[in-house]
Amino acid sequence: MKKDNIFWKESYEIIGACFEVHKTLGCGFLEAVYQEALEIEFKMRGIPCEREKELSINYKGEILEKKYNADFVCFEEIIVELKACSEIADDHMSQTLNYLNATHFRLGLLVNFGERSLKYKRVVL
């Protein structure tokens, strides 16, 4: 299986919830507003999620004291990283990829609510 073919059904459900939040609120709010609304939407749709989940960072088999707080972890395996900015930048992609590498998750969804239409990227490890 091609590595980008992971978690398609789950991704579709997550992104659908994101589109609903963006359709309802539009752009222009702070990231925290979208995060709170998205948690409600996930629960309404039965999407299992943990908000601001603390994740350990593994460095060469050692767990670091510094933790990473994911905006969401959905389906226990997908990192959902939210942004509310003018556009998704390369450093946002790098940040999400670094989170995947550090946590050994295989898929991150980088979602930007800050544009007129919702933008998202699948980041696959």
Contact map, one row per residue, 1 for C-alpha under 8 A:
11101000000000000000000000000000000000000000000000000000000000000000000000000000000000000000000000000000000000000000000000000
11111000000000000000000000000000000000000000000000000000000000000000000000000000000000000000000000000000000000000000000000000
11111100000000000000000000000000000000000000000000000000000000000000000000000000000000000000000000000000000000000000000000011
01111100000000000000000000000000000000000000000000000000000000000000000000000000000000000000000000000000000000000000000000010
11111111000000000000000000000000000000000000000000000000000000000000000000000000000000000000000000000000000000000000000000000
00111111000000000000000000000000000000000000000000000000000000000000000000000000000000000000000000000000001000000000000000000
00001111111000000000000000000000000000000000000000000000000000000000000000000000000000000000000000000000001000000000000000000
00001111111100000000000000000000000000000000000000000000000000000000000000000000000000000000000000000000000000000000000000000
00000011111110000000000000000000000000000000000000000000000000000000000000000000000000000000000000000000000000000000000000000
00000011111111000000000000000000000000000000000000000000000000000000000000100000000000000000000000000000000000000000000000000
00000011111111100000000000000000000000000000000000000000000000000000000000000000000000000000000000000000000010000000000000000
00000001111111110000000000000000000000000000000000000000000000000000000000000000000000000000000000000000000000000000000000000
00000000111111111000000000000000000000000000001000000000000000000000000000000000000000000000000000000000000000000000000000000
00000000011111111100000000000000000000000100001000000000000000000000000000000000000000000000000000000000000000000000000000000
00000000001111111110000000000000000000000000000000000000000000000000000000000000000000000000000000000000000000000000000100000
00000000000111111111000000000000000000000000000000000000000000000000000000000000000000000000000000000000000000000000000000000
00000000000011111111100000000000000001001100100000000000000000000000000000000000000000000000000000000000000000000000000000000
00000000000001111111110000000000000001000000000000000000000000000000000000000000000000000000000000000000000000100000010000000
00000000000000111111111000000000000000000000000000000000000000000000000000000000000000000000000000000000000000000000010000000
00000000000000011111111100000000000000001000000000000000000000000000000000000000000000000000000000000000000000000000000000000
00000000000000001111111111000000010011001000000000000000000000000000000000000000000000000000000000000000000000000000000000000
00000000000000000111111111100000000000000000000000000000000000000000000000000000000000000000000000000000000000001000110000000
00000000000000000011111111000000000000000000000000000000000000000000000000000000000000000000000000000000000000000000000000000
00000000000000000001111111000000000000000000000000000000000000000000000000000000000000000000000000000000000000000000000000000
00000000000000000000111111100000000000000000000000000000000000000000000000000000000000000000000000000000000000000000000000000
00000000000000000000111111110000000000000000000000000000000000000000000000000000000000000000000000000000000000001001000000000
00000000000000000000010011111000000000000000000000000000000000000000000000000000000100000000000000000000000000001111100000000
00000000000000000000000001111100000000000000000000000000000000000000000000000000000100000000000000000000000000001100000000000
00000000000000000000000000111110110000000000000000000000000000000000000000000000000100000000000000000000000000000100000000000
00000000000000000000000000011111110000000000000000000000000000000000000000000000000100000000000000000000000000000000000000000
00000000000000000000000000001111111000000000000000000000000000000000000000000000011100000000000000000000000000001000000000000
00000000000000000000000000000111111100000000000000000000000000000000000000000000000000000000000000000000000000000000000000000
00000000000000000000000000001111111110000000000000000000000000000000000000000000000000000000000000000000000000000000000000000
00000000000000000000100000001111111111000000000000000000000000000000000000000000000000000000000000000000000000001000000000000
00000000000000000000000000000011111111100000000000000000000000000000001000000000010000000000000000000000000000000000000000000
00000000000000000000000000000001111111110000000000000000000000000000000000000000000000000000000000000000000000000000000000000
00000000000000000000100000000000111111111000000000000000000000000000000000000000000000000000000000000000000000000000000000000
00000000000000001100100000000000011111111100000000000000000000000000000000000000000000000000000000000000000000000000000000000
00000000000000000000000000000000001111111110000010100000000000000000000000000000000000000000000000000000000000000000000000000
00000000000000000000000000000000000111111111000000000000000000000000000000000000000000000000000000000000000000000000000000000
00000000000000001001100000000000000011111111100000000000000000000000000000000000000000000000000000000000000000000000000000000
00000000000001001000000000000000000001111111111110000000000000000000000000000000000000000000000000000000000000000000000000000
00000000000000000000000000000000000000111111111110000000000000000000000000000000000000000000000000000000000000000000000000000
00000000000000000000000000000000000000011111111000000000000000000000000000000000000000000000000000000000000000000000000000000
00000000000000001000000000000000000000001111111000000000000000000000000000000000000000000000000000000000000000000000000000000
00000000000000000000000000000000000000000111111100000000000000000000000000000000000000000000000000000000000000000000000000000
00000000000011000000000000000000000000000111111110000000000000000000000001100000000000000000000000000000000000000000000000000
00000000000000000000000000000000000000000110011111000000000000000000000001110000000000000000000000000000000000000000000000000
00000000000000000000000000000000000000100110001111100000000000000000000111110000000000000000000000000000000000000000000000000
00000000000000000000000000000000000000000000000111111000000000000000000111000000000000000000000000000000000000000000000000000
00000000000000000000000000000000000000100000000011111000000000000000011110000000000000000000000000000000000000000000000000000
00000000000000000000000000000000000000000000000001111100000000000000111110000000000000000000000000000000000000000000000000000
00000000000000000000000000000000000000000000000001111110000000000000111110000000000000000000000000000000000000000000000000000
00000000000000000000000000000000000000000000000000011111000000000011110000000000000000000000000000000000000000000000000000000
00000000000000000000000000000000000000000000000000001111100000000011110000000000000000000000000000000010000000000000000000000
00000000000000000000000000000000000000000000000000000111110000111111000000000000000000000000000000000110000000000000000000000
00000000000000000000000000000000000000000000000000000011111000110111000000000000000000000000000000000110000000000000000000000
00000000000000000000000000000000000000000000000000000001111111110000000000000000000000000000000000000110000000000000000000000
00000000000000000000000000000000000000000000000000000000111111110000000000000000000000000000000000000100000000000000000000000
00000000000000000000000000000000000000000000000000000000011111000000000000000000000000000000000000000000000000000000000000000
00000000000000000000000000000000000000000000000000000000011111100000000000000000000000000000000000000000000000000000000000000
00000000000000000000000000000000000000000000000000000000011111110000000000000000000000000000000000000000000000000000000000000
00000000000000000000000000000000000000000000000000000001111011111000000000000000000000000000000000000000000000000000000000000
00000000000000000000000000000000000000000000000000000001111001111110000000000000000000000000000000000000000000000000000000000
00000000000000000000000000000000000000000000000000000001000000111110000000000000000000000000000000000000000000000000000000000
00000000000000000000000000000000000000000000000000000001100000011111000000000000000000000000000000000000000000000000000000000
00000000000000000000000000000000000000000000000000000111100000011111100000000000000000000000000000000000000000000000000000000
00000000000000000000000000000000000000000000000000000111100000000111110000000000000000000000000000100000000000000000000000000
00000000000000000000000000000000000000000000000000011110000000000011111000000000000000000000000000000000000000000000000000000
00000000000000000000000000000000000000000000000000111110000000000001111110000011100000000000000000000000000000000000000000000
00000000000000000000000000000000001000000000000000111000000000000000111110000011110000000000000000000000000000000000000000000
00000000000000000000000000000000000000000000000011111000000000000000011111000011100000000000000000000000000000000000000000000
00000000000000000000000000000000000000000000000011111000000000000000011111111111000000000000000000000000000000000000000000000
00000000000000000000000000000000000000000000001111000000000000000000000111111111000000000000000000000000000000000000000000000
00000000010000000000000000000000000000000000001110000000000000000000000011111100000000000000000000000000000000000000000000000
00000000000000000000000000000000000000000000000110000000000000000000000011111100000000000000000000000000000000000000000000000
00000000000000000000000000000000000000000000000000000000000000000000000011111110000000000000000000000000111000000000000000000
00000000000000000000000000000000000000000000000000000000000000000000000011111111000000000000000000000000111110000000000000000
00000000000000000000000000000000000000000000000000000000000000000000011111001111100000000000000000010000101110000000000000000
00000000000000000000000000000000000000000000000000000000000000000000011111000111110000000000000000000000000111100000000000000
00000000000000000000000000000000000000000000000000000000000000000000011100000011111000000000000100000000000111100000000000000
00000000000000000000000000000010001000000000000000000000000000000000001000000001111100000000000000000000000001111000000000000
00000000000000000000000000000010000000000000000000000000000000000000000000000000111110010000000000000000000001111100000000000
00000000000000000000000000111110000000000000000000000000000000000000000000000000011111000000000000000000000000011110000000000
00000000000000000000000000000000000000000000000000000000000000000000000000000000001111110000000000000000000000011110000000000
00000000000000000000000000000000000000000000000000000000000000000000000000000000000111110000000000000000000000000110000000000
00000000000000000000000000000000000000000000000000000000000000000000000000000000000011111000000000000000000000010110000000000
00000000000000000000000000000000000000000000000000000000000000000000000000000000001011111101100000000000000000010000001000000
00000000000000000000000000000000000000000000000000000000000000000000000000000000000000111111100000000000000000000000000000000
00000000000000000000000000000000000000000000000000000000000000000000000000000000000000011111110000000000000000000000000000000
00000000000000000000000000000000000000000000000000000000000000000000000000000000000000001111111000000000000000000000000000000
00000000000000000000000000000000000000000000000000000000000000000000000000000000000000011111111100000000000001000000000000000
00000000000000000000000000000000000000000000000000000000000000000000000000000000000000011111111110000000000001000000000000100
00000000000000000000000000000000000000000000000000000000000000000000000000000000000000000111111111000000000000000000000000000
00000000000000000000000000000000000000000000000000000000000000000000000000000000000000000011111111100000000000000000000000000
00000000000000000000000000000000000000000000000000000000000000000000000000000000100000000001111111110000000101000000000000100
00000000000000000000000000000000000000000000000000000000000000000000000000000000000000000000111111111000000100000000000000111
00000000000000000000000000000000000000000000000000000000000000000000000000000000000000000000011111111100000000000000000000000
00000000000000000000000000000000000000000000000000000000000000000001000000000000000000000000001111111110000000000000000000000
00000000000000000000000000000000000000000000000000000000000000000000000000000010000000000000000111111111111100000000000000001
00000000000000000000000000000000000000000000000000000000000000000000000000000000000000000000000011111111100000000000000000001
00000000000000000000000000000000000000000000000000000001111000000000000000000000000000000000000001111111000000000000000000000
00000000000000000000000000000000000000000000000000000011110000000000000000000000000000000000000000111111100000000000000000000
00000000000000000000000000000000000000000000000000000000000000000000000000000000000000000000000000011111110000000000000000000
00000000000000000000000000000000000000000000000000000000000000000000000000001110000000000000000000011011111100000000000000001
00000000000000000000000000000000000000000000000000000000000000000000000000001100000000000000000000010001111100000000000000011
00000110000000000000000000000000000000000000000000000000000000000000000000001110000000000000000000010000111110000000000001111
00000000000000000000000000000000000000000000000000000000000000000000000000000111100000000000000110010000111111000000000001110
00000000001000000000000000000000000000000000000000000000000000000000000000000111100000000000000000000000001111100000000111100
00000000000000000000000000000000000000000000000000000000000000000000000000000001111000000001100100000000000111110000000111100
00000000000000000100000000000000000000000000000000000000000000000000000000000001111000000000000000000000000011111000011110000
00000000000000000000000000000000000000000000000000000000000000000000000000000000011110110000000000000000000001111110011100000
00000000000000000000010001110010010000000000000000000000000000000000000000000000011110000000000000000000000000111111111000000
00000000000000000000000000111000000000000000000000000000000000000000000000000000001111100000000000000000000000011111010000000
00000000000000000000000000100000000000000000000000000000000000000000000000000000000111100000000000000000000000011111111000000
00000000000000000000000001100000000000000000000000000000000000000000000000000000000000000000000000000000000000001111110000000
00000000000000000000010000100000000000000000000000000000000000000000000000000000000000000000000000000000000000001011111000000
00000000000000000110010000000000000000000000000000000000000000000000000000000000000000000000000000000000000000111111111100000
00000000000000000000000000000000000000000000000000000000000000000000000000000000000000010000000000000000000000111010111110000
00000000000000100000000000000000000000000000000000000000000000000000000000000000000000000000000000000000000011110000011111000
00000000000000000000000000000000000000000000000000000000000000000000000000000000000000000000000000000000000011100000001111100
00000000000000000000000000000000000000000000000000000000000000000000000000000000000000000000000000000000001111000000000111110
00000000000000000000000000000000000000000000000000000000000000000000000000000000000000000000100110000000001111000000000011111
00110000000000000000000000000000000000000000000000000000000000000000000000000000000000000000000010000000011100000000000001111
00100000000000000000000000000000000000000000000000000000000000000000000000000000000000000000000010011000111000000000000000111
